[in-house]
Amino acid sequence: MLYSLLFPLADQFGALNVIRYITFRTGGAVMTALLVSFWIGPSLIRWLKKKQREGQPIRLDGPESHLLTKKGTPTMGGVLILLAMSTATLFWADLRNGYVWVALIVTLGYGLIGFADDYIKLTKRSSGGLSGRMKLVGQGGLGLVAAIVLVLLDGSPSATALAVPVFKELAIPLGLAFPLFGALVMMGSSNAVNLTDGLDGLAIVPVMIAAGSFAVIAYLAGNTIFANYLGIPHVPGTGELAVFCGAIVGASLGFLWFNAPPAMVFMGDTGSLATGGALGAVAVAVKHELVLAIIGGLFVLEAVSVIVQVASFKLTGRRVFRMAPLHHHFEKKGWQEPTIVIRFWIIAMVLALIGLSTLKLR
């Protein structure tokens, strides 16, 4: 909204010329989301505590320490992330840009699915929630529509091709299967972040790191000169997604203030499904789906650990890990929660640097 209001005045007032620059508005989105989080966070957490007398239901088969340290902590803190992120995006982004709206709608739609899941858990006082089938149907349907719209917004012959990192000229044509692939990317990213969200601060920092990385990628992919120089797919208009990613960074940083150990609030599925879906939508839009698997490699590891655990138990009756997802395995081995969280943050940062390095290694 700010962009639409001030852009026409930039020629008359030189100081407003900065509004033209995506980098300036991305920084503005980071700070706006952060300030909104600080402003509404305390009152929102008080309200959630009032409504959730017993806090988030704790898994009875989880680490024993969780029953003592996490009982009574409210969930649905993802509402704070969504409010801060949406406000900053609407304030600083060019709202005439279709990519911004697709990313925003996917994020809010996945957040709504997560909200329903959290609400059912709270009302039934169970760690269950929405059935897996209902979640996947909702995520898949929304992701498929979003992927089709992204293809239409691009409109180029490469819109349905899968770009391969490192190789400059290699792109795999997926044709009509691309929307399905795009939906799977969004679903996979969303659920992988959801599986990672099990310890205080564990998921939100890697989300912030990934969003910051994709802010850079979106800016470069949307710029003809930079994209051609680096040999990455140029998708006109996606530079504006840097503002959206900046809003996620600011909202994540603000949420971390309240989610740092010991957490005052959990993001719940409301936040994890939404932020994961946001990363997936941006990755599909800027044609860096495989790079998301590198930058978000920590989420991939957590998801794979669950798949391996389930497959091994069904096929052999044995478990590979003491408990899945992977962070619970290390808890069972006796690692302290802050040790696991910080080491996983380090892994997320290293993987992000590796992912960003693929922009130049072509």
C-alpha positions as CSV (number, residue, x, y, z in Angstrom):
1,M,0.0,0.0,0.0
2,L,2.9,2.3,0.8
3,Y,4.5,1.6,-2.5
4,S,1.3,2.4,-4.4
5,L,0.8,5.7,-2.5
6,L,4.3,7.0,-2.6
7,F,5.6,5.8,-6.0
8,P,3.7,8.4,-8.0
9,L,5.2,11.1,-5.8
10,A,8.8,10.0,-6.3
11,D,9.4,12.3,-9.2
12,Q,8.2,15.3,-7.2
13,F,9.9,14.5,-4.0
14,G,13.4,13.2,-4.5
15,A,13.6,11.7,-1.0
16,L,10.8,9.3,-1.9
17,N,12.9,7.8,-4.7
18,V,14.1,5.1,-2.3
19,I,10.6,3.6,-2.5
20,R,11.5,2.4,-6.0
21,Y,14.2,0.1,-4.7
22,I,13.3,-3.5,-3.8
23,T,16.3,-3.6,-1.4
24,F,15.0,-0.6,0.6
25,R,11.5,-2.0,0.8
26,T,12.8,-5.4,1.8
27,G,14.6,-3.8,4.7
28,G,11.4,-1.9,5.6
29,A,9.4,-5.2,5.5
30,V,11.9,-6.8,8.0
31,M,11.7,-3.9,10.4
32,T,7.9,-3.5,10.1
33,A,7.2,-7.2,10.7
34,L,9.6,-7.2,13.7
35,L,8.0,-4.1,15.3
36,V,4.5,-5.5,14.7
37,S,5.6,-8.7,16.5
38,F,6.9,-6.8,19.5
39,W,3.7,-4.7,19.6
40,I,1.1,-7.4,19.5
41,G,3.1,-10.3,20.8
42,P,2.6,-9.9,24.5
43,S,-1.1,-9.2,24.3
44,L,-1.6,-12.1,21.9
45,I,0.3,-14.5,24.2
46,R,-1.8,-13.4,27.2
47,W,-5.0,-14.0,25.2
48,L,-3.8,-17.5,24.1
49,K,-2.9,-18.4,27.7
50,K,-6.4,-17.3,28.8
51,K,-8.1,-19.4,26.1
52,Q,-5.7,-22.4,26.5
53,R,-5.7,-23.2,30.3
54,E,-3.7,-26.4,29.9
55,G,-1.6,-25.3,26.9
56,Q,-0.6,-27.4,24.0
57,P,-1.3,-31.1,24.4
58,I,2.1,-32.9,24.8
59,R,2.8,-36.3,23.1
60,L,2.8,-39.0,25.8
61,D,5.3,-41.1,23.8
62,G,7.7,-38.1,23.5
63,P,10.7,-37.3,25.7
64,E,9.8,-37.4,29.3
65,S,11.3,-33.9,29.9
66,H,8.6,-32.3,27.7
67,L,5.9,-33.3,30.1
68,L,7.6,-31.2,32.8
69,T,9.1,-28.3,30.9
70,K,6.6,-27.6,28.2
71,K,3.2,-28.4,29.8
72,G,1.0,-25.4,30.0
73,T,2.7,-23.4,27.2
74,P,0.1,-22.1,24.7
75,T,0.2,-22.9,21.0
76,M,-1.1,-21.2,17.8
77,G,1.7,-18.6,18.1
78,G,1.9,-18.9,14.3
79,V,-0.9,-16.4,14.3
80,L,1.6,-13.8,15.4
81,I,3.9,-14.7,12.5
82,L,1.1,-14.5,10.0
83,L,-0.2,-11.1,11.3
84,A,3.3,-9.6,11.3
85,M,4.3,-11.0,7.9
86,S,1.0,-10.1,6.2
87,T,1.1,-6.5,7.6
88,A,4.6,-6.0,6.4
89,T,4.0,-7.5,3.0
90,L,0.9,-5.4,2.4
91,F,2.6,-2.3,3.6
92,W,5.8,-2.5,1.5
93,A,5.2,-4.8,-1.5
94,D,3.9,-3.8,-4.9
95,L,0.4,-5.2,-4.6
96,R,0.0,-5.1,-8.4
97,N,2.5,-8.1,-8.5
98,G,0.8,-11.4,-8.9
99,Y,3.7,-13.4,-7.4
100,V,3.2,-11.6,-4.1
101,W,-0.4,-12.5,-3.9
102,V,0.2,-16.2,-4.8
103,A,2.8,-16.5,-2.1
104,L,0.7,-14.6,0.4
105,I,-2.4,-16.7,-0.3
106,V,-0.5,-20.0,-0.1
107,T,1.0,-18.9,3.3
108,L,-2.4,-17.9,4.7
109,G,-4.1,-20.9,3.3
110,Y,-1.6,-23.3,4.8
111,G,-1.8,-21.3,8.0
112,L,-5.6,-21.8,8.1
113,I,-5.1,-25.6,7.7
114,G,-2.6,-25.5,10.5
115,F,-5.0,-23.4,12.6
116,A,-7.8,-26.0,12.2
117,D,-5.4,-28.7,13.2
118,D,-4.3,-26.9,16.3
119,Y,-7.9,-26.0,17.2
120,I,-8.9,-29.7,17.1
121,K,-5.9,-30.7,19.2
122,L,-6.9,-28.2,21.8
123,T,-10.6,-28.9,21.9
124,K,-10.1,-32.7,22.0
125,R,-7.1,-32.4,24.3
126,S,-5.2,-34.8,22.1
127,S,-1.9,-34.6,20.1
128,G,-3.8,-35.8,17.1
129,G,-5.8,-33.1,15.1
130,L,-6.8,-33.1,11.5
131,S,-6.3,-36.5,9.8
132,G,-3.3,-36.8,7.6
133,R,-5.5,-37.3,4.5
134,M,-7.5,-34.1,5.1
135,K,-4.2,-32.1,5.6
136,L,-2.8,-33.4,2.4
137,V,-6.0,-32.8,0.4
138,G,-6.1,-29.2,1.6
139,Q,-2.4,-28.6,1.0
140,G,-2.3,-30.4,-2.3
141,G,-5.4,-28.6,-3.7
142,L,-4.1,-25.2,-2.8
143,G,-0.6,-25.9,-3.9
144,L,-1.9,-27.2,-7.3
145,V,-3.9,-24.1,-8.0
146,A,-1.0,-21.9,-6.9
147,A,1.5,-23.8,-9.2
148,I,-0.9,-23.4,-12.2
149,V,-1.2,-19.6,-11.5
150,L,2.6,-19.3,-11.2
151,V,3.0,-21.0,-14.6
152,L,0.5,-18.6,-16.1
153,L,2.2,-15.6,-14.5
154,D,5.5,-16.7,-16.0
155,G,4.2,-17.4,-19.5
156,S,7.6,-18.3,-20.9
157,P,8.6,-21.6,-22.6
158,S,10.7,-22.4,-19.5
159,A,7.8,-21.9,-17.1
160,T,7.2,-25.7,-16.8
161,A,10.9,-26.7,-16.7
162,L,12.8,-27.8,-13.7
163,A,16.1,-25.9,-13.4
164,V,19.1,-28.0,-12.1
165,P,21.6,-26.3,-9.9
166,V,25.3,-26.0,-11.0
167,F,24.5,-26.8,-14.6
168,K,23.9,-23.6,-16.6
169,E,22.0,-25.0,-19.5
170,L,20.3,-28.1,-17.9
171,A,16.6,-27.9,-17.4
172,I,14.2,-30.8,-17.3
173,P,11.0,-30.2,-19.2
174,L,8.1,-31.4,-17.0
175,G,5.3,-30.0,-19.2
176,L,1.8,-30.5,-17.8
177,A,3.3,-32.4,-14.8
178,F,4.9,-29.2,-13.5
179,P,1.9,-27.9,-11.5
180,L,1.8,-31.3,-9.7
181,F,5.5,-31.1,-9.0
182,G,5.1,-27.5,-7.7
183,A,2.3,-28.6,-5.4
184,L,4.5,-31.5,-4.1
185,V,7.3,-29.0,-3.4
186,M,4.9,-26.8,-1.3
187,M,3.4,-29.7,0.5
188,G,6.8,-31.2,1.2
189,S,8.3,-28.0,2.5
190,S,5.3,-27.3,4.6
191,N,5.2,-30.7,6.3
192,A,9.0,-30.8,6.7
193,V,9.0,-27.6,8.7
194,N,6.1,-29.0,10.7
195,L,8.2,-32.1,11.6
196,T,11.1,-29.9,12.6
197,D,9.1,-27.8,15.0
198,G,9.6,-29.8,18.2
199,L,11.9,-27.8,20.4
200,D,12.0,-24.2,21.5
201,G,13.4,-22.1,18.7
202,L,14.4,-25.1,16.6
203,A,12.3,-24.5,13.5
204,I,11.9,-20.7,13.4
205,V,15.6,-19.8,13.0
206,P,16.1,-22.2,10.0
207,V,12.9,-20.7,8.5
208,M,14.4,-17.3,8.9
209,I,17.7,-18.4,7.4
210,A,15.9,-19.9,4.4
211,A,13.7,-16.9,3.9
212,G,16.7,-14.6,3.9
213,S,18.5,-16.8,1.4
214,F,15.4,-16.8,-0.9
215,A,15.1,-13.0,-0.6
216,V,18.6,-12.9,-2.3
217,I,17.6,-15.5,-4.9
218,A,14.3,-13.8,-5.7
219,Y,16.0,-10.4,-6.1
220,L,18.6,-11.9,-8.5
221,A,16.1,-14.0,-10.4
222,G,13.9,-11.0,-11.0
223,N,16.8,-8.9,-12.3
224,T,17.7,-9.4,-16.0
225,I,21.3,-8.4,-15.6
226,F,22.1,-10.4,-12.5
227,A,20.1,-13.5,-13.7
228,N,22.0,-13.5,-17.1
229,Y,25.3,-12.9,-15.4
230,L,24.8,-15.8,-13.0
231,G,23.2,-18.1,-15.5
232,I,20.1,-18.7,-13.4
233,P,16.5,-18.7,-14.7
234,H,15.2,-15.1,-15.1
235,V,11.6,-14.8,-14.0
236,P,10.4,-11.2,-14.5
237,G,8.5,-9.9,-11.5
238,T,9.8,-12.3,-8.9
239,G,12.1,-9.7,-7.5
240,E,9.2,-8.4,-5.5
241,L,9.2,-11.7,-3.6
242,A,12.3,-10.4,-1.8
243,V,10.0,-8.0,0.1
244,F,7.7,-11.0,1.0
245,C,10.8,-13.0,2.2
246,G,12.0,-10.0,4.2
247,A,8.6,-9.9,5.9
248,I,9.0,-13.6,6.9
249,V,12.5,-12.8,8.3
250,G,11.2,-10.0,10.4
251,A,8.2,-11.9,11.6
252,S,10.4,-14.9,12.4
253,L,12.8,-12.8,14.3
254,G,10.0,-11.2,16.3
255,F,8.5,-14.6,17.1
256,L,11.9,-15.9,18.2
257,W,11.8,-13.2,20.9
258,F,8.9,-15.1,22.5
259,N,9.8,-18.6,21.4
260,A,13.4,-18.6,22.7
261,P,14.0,-21.2,25.4
262,P,12.1,-21.4,27.6
263,A,9.3,-20.7,25.1
264,M,6.4,-18.4,26.1
265,V,4.4,-19.7,23.1
266,F,4.7,-22.4,20.4
267,M,4.1,-21.7,16.8
268,G,2.0,-24.8,16.4
269,D,0.9,-26.1,13.0
270,T,-0.5,-22.7,12.3
271,G,3.0,-21.3,12.0
272,S,5.0,-24.3,10.8
273,L,2.7,-25.3,7.9
274,A,2.4,-21.7,6.9
275,T,6.1,-20.8,6.8
276,G,7.0,-24.1,5.1
277,G,4.4,-23.5,2.5
278,A,5.7,-19.9,2.0
279,L,9.2,-21.2,1.3
280,G,7.9,-23.8,-1.1
281,A,5.8,-21.2,-3.0
282,V,8.7,-18.8,-3.4
283,A,11.0,-21.6,-4.5
284,V,8.6,-22.7,-7.2
285,A,8.0,-19.1,-8.3
286,V,11.8,-18.3,-8.8
287,K,12.5,-21.7,-10.3
288,H,14.9,-22.9,-7.5
289,E,13.0,-25.9,-6.2
290,L,16.0,-28.1,-6.0
291,V,18.0,-25.4,-4.3
292,L,15.3,-25.3,-1.6
293,A,16.2,-28.9,-0.8
294,I,19.7,-27.7,-0.1
295,I,19.0,-24.5,1.8
296,G,16.2,-26.2,3.7
297,G,18.3,-29.4,4.1
298,L,17.7,-29.5,7.8
299,F,14.0,-29.8,7.2
300,V,14.7,-32.5,4.6
301,L,16.8,-34.4,7.2
302,E,14.0,-34.2,9.8
303,A,11.4,-35.5,7.3
304,V,13.6,-38.2,5.9
305,S,14.3,-39.4,9.5
306,V,10.6,-40.0,10.0
307,I,10.2,-41.8,6.6
308,V,13.2,-44.0,7.4
309,Q,11.9,-44.8,10.9
310,V,8.4,-45.7,9.7
311,A,9.6,-47.7,6.8
312,S,12.2,-49.6,8.9
313,F,9.7,-50.5,11.6
314,K,7.0,-51.7,9.1
315,L,9.5,-53.8,7.1
316,T,11.8,-55.2,9.8
317,G,10.1,-54.4,13.1
318,R,13.2,-52.4,14.1
319,R,13.8,-48.7,14.6
320,V,16.8,-46.9,13.1
321,F,16.5,-44.0,15.5
322,R,15.7,-44.0,19.2
323,M,12.8,-41.6,18.3
324,A,11.9,-39.6,15.2
325,P,12.0,-36.8,14.1
326,L,15.8,-36.6,14.3
327,H,16.0,-34.0,17.1
328,H,14.1,-36.4,19.4
329,H,16.8,-39.0,18.7
330,F,19.4,-36.8,20.1
331,E,17.2,-35.9,23.1
332,K,17.0,-39.6,23.8
333,K,20.8,-39.9,23.6
334,G,21.0,-37.4,26.4
335,W,21.8,-34.2,24.5
336,Q,20.5,-31.0,26.2
337,E,17.8,-29.1,24.3
338,P,19.8,-25.9,23.8
339,T,22.7,-28.0,22.5
340,I,20.5,-29.7,19.9
341,V,18.8,-26.4,18.9
342,I,22.0,-24.4,18.4
343,R,23.8,-27.2,16.6
344,F,20.9,-27.6,14.2
345,W,20.9,-23.8,13.6
346,I,24.6,-24.1,12.7
347,I,23.7,-26.9,10.2
348,A,21.0,-24.8,8.7
349,M,23.4,-21.9,8.2
350,V,26.0,-24.1,6.5
351,L,23.4,-25.6,4.2
352,A,22.1,-22.2,3.3
353,L,25.6,-21.0,2.3
354,I,26.0,-24.2,0.2
355,G,22.7,-23.5,-1.5
356,L,23.6,-19.9,-2.2
357,S,26.9,-20.9,-3.6
358,T,25.1,-22.8,-6.4
359,L,24.1,-19.5,-7.8
360,K,27.7,-18.9,-8.9
361,L,28.8,-22.5,-9.5
362,R,27.6,-22.9,-13.1
